[in-house]
Amino acid sequence: MEPQAEGNGVAAEELKQFIERIERLEEEKAAIAGDIKEVYGELKGRGFDAKAVRKLVQMRKKPPEERAQEDAILELYMQALGMYADTPLGQAAIARATGIPVALS
């Protein structure tokens, strides 16, 4: 059962507390986002590629099984688009067929 909104009653005070809590958390979230932005700025200043680091951070959040599944789908799509030589498996196949080692990316 949902609490009824009362002008000066308990439900109104409870609602106000929830809203204030959310507002505080939103402020903290904004501060943390600013801190993260600064870290990316620092790493960029040290010569790291911020885009690549963002990708790594996203990848590390996922379980290994999920990453492996995404990699397999990506490789399948690359093959479908004729980009097979750009995949690790494609590079290994080229190296084996030609006898010329290919640098794996």
Contact map, one row per residue, 1 for C-alpha under 8 A:
111000000000000000000000000000000000000000000000000000000000000000000000000000000000000000000000000000000
111100000000000000000000000000000000000000000000000000000000000000000000000000000000000000000000000000000
111110000010000000000000000000000000000000000000000000000000000000000000000000000000000000000000000000000
011111000010000000000000000000000000000000000000000000000000000000000000000000000000000000000000000000000
001111101011000000000000000000000000000000000000000000000000000000000000000000000000000000000000000000000
000111111111000000000000000000000000000000000000000000000000000000000000000000000000000000000000000000000
000011111001000000000000000000000000000000000000000000000000000000000000000000000000000000000000000000000
000001111101100000000000000000000000000000000000000000000000000000000000000000000000000000000000000000000
000011111111100000000000000000000000000000000000000000000000000000000000000000000000000000000000000000000
000001011111110000000000000000000000000000000000000000000000000000000000000000000000000000000000000000000
001111001111111000000000000000000000000000000000000000000000000000000000000000000000000000000000000000000
000011111111111100000000000000000000000000000000000000000000000000000000000000000000000000000000000000000
000000011111111110000000000000000000000000000000000000000000000000000000000000000000000000000000000000000
000000000111111111000000000000000000000000000000000000000000000000000000000000000000000000000000000000000
000000000011111111100000000000000000000000000000000000000000000000000000000000000000000000000000000000000
000000000001111111110000000000000000000000000000000000000000000000000000000000000000000000000000000000000
000000000000111111111000000000000000000000000000000000000000000000000000000000000000000000000000000000000
000000000000011111111100000000000000000000000000000000000000000000000000000000000000000000000000000000000
000000000000001111111110000000000000000000000000000000000000000000000000000000000000000000000000000000000
000000000000000111111111000000000000000000000000000000000000000000000000000000000000000000000000000000000
000000000000000011111111100000000000000000000000000000000000000000000000000000000000000000000000000000000
000000000000000001111111110000000000000000000000000000000000000000000000000000000000000000000000000000000
000000000000000000111111111000000000000000000000000000000000000000000000000000000000000000000000000000000
000000000000000000011111111100000000000000000000000000000000000000000000000000000000000000000000000000000
000000000000000000001111111110000000000000000000000000000000000000000000000000000000000000000000000000000
000000000000000000000111111111000000000000000000000000000000000000000000000000000000000000000000000000000
000000000000000000000011111111100000000000000000000000000000000000000000000000000000000000000000000000000
000000000000000000000001111111110000000000000000000000000000000000000000000000000000000000000000000000000
000000000000000000000000111111111000000000000000000000000000000000000000000000000000000000000000000000000
000000000000000000000000011111111100000000000000000000000000000000000000000000000000000000000000000000000
000000000000000000000000001111111110000000000000000000000000000000000000000000000000000000000000000000000
000000000000000000000000000111111111000000000000000000000000000000000000000000000000000000000000000000000
000000000000000000000000000011111111100000000000000000000000000000000000000000000000000000000000000000000
000000000000000000000000000001111111110000000000000000000000000000000000000000000000000000000000000000000
000000000000000000000000000000111111111000000000000000000000000000000000000000000000000000000000000000000
000000000000000000000000000000011111111100000000000000000000000000000000000000000000000000000000000000000
000000000000000000000000000000001111111110000000000000000000000000000000000000000000000000000000000000000
000000000000000000000000000000000111111111000000000000000000000000000000000000000000000000000000000000000
000000000000000000000000000000000011111111100000000000000000000000000000000000000000000000000000000000000
000000000000000000000000000000000001111111110000010000000000000000000000000000000000000000000000000000000
000000000000000000000000000000000000111111111000010000000000000000000000000000000000000000000000000000000
000000000000000000000000000000000000011111111100000000000000000000000000000000000000000000000000000000000
000000000000000000000000000000000000001111111111110000000000000000000000000000000000000000000000000000000
000000000000000000000000000000000000000111111111110000000000000000000000000000000000000000000000000000000
000000000000000000000000000000000000000011111111000000000000000000000000000000000000000000000000000000000
000000000000000000000000000000000000000001111111000000000000000000000000000000000000000000000000000000000
000000000000000000000000000000000000000000111111100000000000000000000000000000000000000000000000000000000
000000000000000000000000000000000000000000111111110010000000000000000000000000000000000000000000000000000
000000000000000000000000000000000000000000110011111110000000000000000000000000000000000000000000000000000
000000000000000000000000000000000000000110110001111111000000000000000000000000000000000000000000000000000
000000000000000000000000000000000000000000000000111111100000000000000000000000000000000000000000000000000
000000000000000000000000000000000000000000000000111111110000000000000000000000000000000000000000000000000
000000000000000000000000000000000000000000000001111111111000000000000000000000000000000000000000000000000
000000000000000000000000000000000000000000000000011111111100000000000000000000000000000000000000000000000
000000000000000000000000000000000000000000000000001111111110000000000000000000000000000000000000000000000
000000000000000000000000000000000000000000000000000111111111000000000000000000000000000000000000000000000
000000000000000000000000000000000000000000000000000011111111100000000000000000000000000000000000000000000
000000000000000000000000000000000000000000000000000001111111110000000000000000000000000000000000000000000
000000000000000000000000000000000000000000000000000000111111110000100000000000000000000000000000000000000
000000000000000000000000000000000000000000000000000000011111111000000000000000000000000000000000000000000
000000000000000000000000000000000000000000000000000000001111111000000000000000000000000000000000000000000
000000000000000000000000000000000000000000000000000000000111111101100000000000000000000000000000000000000
000000000000000000000000000000000000000000000000000000000001111111100000000000000000000000000000000000000
000000000000000000000000000000000000000000000000000000000000011111110000000000000000000000000000000000000
000000000000000000000000000000000000000000000000000000000000001111111000000000000000000000000000000000000
000000000000000000000000000000000000000000000000000000000000011111111100000000000000000000000000000000000
000000000000000000000000000000000000000000000000000000000010011111111110000000000000000000000000000000000
000000000000000000000000000000000000000000000000000000000000000111111111000000000000000000000000000000000
000000000000000000000000000000000000000000000000000000000000000011111111100000000000000000000000000000000
000000000000000000000000000000000000000000000000000000000000000001111111110000000000000000000000000000000
000000000000000000000000000000000000000000000000000000000000000000111111111000000000000000000000000000000
000000000000000000000000000000000000000000000000000000000000000000011111111100000000000000000000000000000
000000000000000000000000000000000000000000000000000000000000000000001111111110000000000000000000000000000
000000000000000000000000000000000000000000000000000000000000000000000111111111000000000000000000000000000
000000000000000000000000000000000000000000000000000000000000000000000011111111100001001000000000000000000
000000000000000000000000000000000000000000000000000000000000000000000001111111110000000000000000000000000
000000000000000000000000000000000000000000000000000000000000000000000000111111111000000000000000000000000
000000000000000000000000000000000000000000000000000000000000000000000000011111111111011000000000000000000
000000000000000000000000000000000000000000000000000000000000000000000000001111111111000000000000000000000
000000000000000000000000000000000000000000000000000000000000000000000000000111111111000000000000000000000
000000000000000000000000000000000000000000000000000000000000000000000000000011111111000000000000000000000
000000000000000000000000000000000000000000000000000000000000000000000000000001111111100000000000000000000
000000000000000000000000000000000000000000000000000000000000000000000000000001111111111000000000000000000
000000000000000000000000000000000000000000000000000000000000000000000000001001111111111011100000000000000
000000000000000000000000000000000000000000000000000000000000000000000000000000000111111111100100000000000
000000000000000000000000000000000000000000000000000000000000000000000000000001000011111101100000000000000
000000000000000000000000000000000000000000000000000000000000000000000000001001000011111111100000000000000
000000000000000000000000000000000000000000000000000000000000000000000000000000000000111111110000000000011
000000000000000000000000000000000000000000000000000000000000000000000000000000000001101111111000000000000
000000000000000000000000000000000000000000000000000000000000000000000000000000000001111111111100000000000
000000000000000000000000000000000000000000000000000000000000000000000000000000000001111111111110000001110
000000000000000000000000000000000000000000000000000000000000000000000000000000000000000111111111000001010
000000000000000000000000000000000000000000000000000000000000000000000000000000000000000011111111100000000
000000000000000000000000000000000000000000000000000000000000000000000000000000000000100001111111111101000
000000000000000000000000000000000000000000000000000000000000000000000000000000000000000000111111111111000
000000000000000000000000000000000000000000000000000000000000000000000000000000000000000000011111111110000
000000000000000000000000000000000000000000000000000000000000000000000000000000000000000000001111111000000
000000000000000000000000000000000000000000000000000000000000000000000000000000000000000000000111111100000
000000000000000000000000000000000000000000000000000000000000000000000000000000000000000000000111111110000
000000000000000000000000000000000000000000000000000000000000000000000000000000000000000000000111011111000
000000000000000000000000000000000000000000000000000000000000000000000000000000000000000000000011001111100
000000000000000000000000000000000000000000000000000000000000000000000000000000000000000000110110000111110
000000000000000000000000000000000000000000000000000000000000000000000000000000000000000000100000000011111
000000000000000000000000000000000000000000000000000000000000000000000000000000000000000100110000000001111
000000000000000000000000000000000000000000000000000000000000000000000000000000000000000100000000000000111
